């Protein structure tokens, strides 16, 4: 994928990525356990929330794709039933 780092810098944002596929099963299990222990409680109590840009009905999936391709949104574009 391509990332425009100027956009990240302009918003004082950061990006962190990792791949689990090549890691041993025990290490993957430890990572999952750590996320369950530390991250999910913050999601559950609202300290961490996803940023939702827009909710669209499934019938407007084409519009959702146009929004994503425009790269003008900040946050998630959700398709709803």
Secondary structure by P-SEA (a helix, b strand, c coil): cccaaaaaaaacbbbbbbbcccccaaaaaaaaaaaaaccaaaaaaccccccccccccccaaaaaaaaaaaccccccccccc
